[in-house]
Amino acid sequence: MPGHVKKSTGPDPDPSPWLIVSPELKEKLKAKPYDAKKSCWTPDKATGGYNEGLIESTDGDKVTVKILTNNEVRINQIFLPSIPYNVMPICTL
């Protein structure tokens, strides 16, 4: 049972809204560009999370990453996590 839903009486509520990925979200994720050698996740200091991006170029240990929200970031290569694309969890808010 989700933590924010208080159980009153009767059976537990259906957990499928939190577990099932909608067909619209699946289509949206399939439309995103993905290249196994260029796709990466960059740390976002503002939110403490990660942004999805594509590596544009490398210059020594500096990497230029184009964030999919049309921003461009230049960071040190050691800060790029080596997380495969399919490992990151899908969550919608």
N, C-alpha and C positions, 0 to 999 in steps of 0.2 A: 504494500500500500504506500503511495507517495506520502512524504512527510508532512506536506502542507494540507492534506485532506484529512479531516477528523472523522473517524468512524463513529457513527451514531448507533444505529441498530441495523440488523439484517446482515446480508452477505457483504463481503468486501467489494469495493467498487472495481470496475473493469480496468485493468492496467494497460490495455491496448493503445490508448492515445499516447502513452509515454514510450511505448515499445515499437510501434509500427511506423515505418517511414512512408510518408504519403507519396503517391505516384507523381505529383507535381514536383516535390523535392527531388525525387529520383531523376526526373527529366532535367531539372535545373543543374544537378550535379554532373550529369552526363554531358551537358553542353559546355562545361568549363574546359579550358585548354589544359592539357596534361602531357608533359614529356618527362619520362622517368629520369632522364639525366639532368633536366633543367628545373624541375619543380622542387620547391623547398618551402620551409616554414621559417619566417623571421620573427624574432622576439619583438613584442610590442611593450615598451616600458610603461606606456600610459595605462594600459588595461591589465598588464601582467600576463597576457595571453600570447598568442601567435597570429601572424598574418600569413596568408597563402600568397606565394609569389613565384615568379619565373626568373632564373638567373640569366641576366643579359650578358655580362662579361666578367672576366676575372683579370686582376692585375696583381700578380704576386699573391699575397695573402688577403687582398681586398677584393670583395665581390660586390658587383652592382646587381641589385635585385629589383625587378619591376613588380610592385605589389599589385594584385588584381583589382584594387580600387583606384588604379591610375596614379599611384604614388611611386617614386623611385627612391630606393634607399641604398646607401653604400656602407657596408659593414665589414668587419673582420671575418674571415672565413671560419675561424674557430667558434664563432657564435651561431653558426648555422647548424641546427640540430639535424642529425641524419635519421629522420623519422620517415618511414615509407608512407606514401599517400594514403593507403587504405587502412593504416593503423589509427589515424586520428578519428576520434569518435564523432558521430553525427549528432548534433543537438540543435534544436530550433527553439527559439524563445518567442 
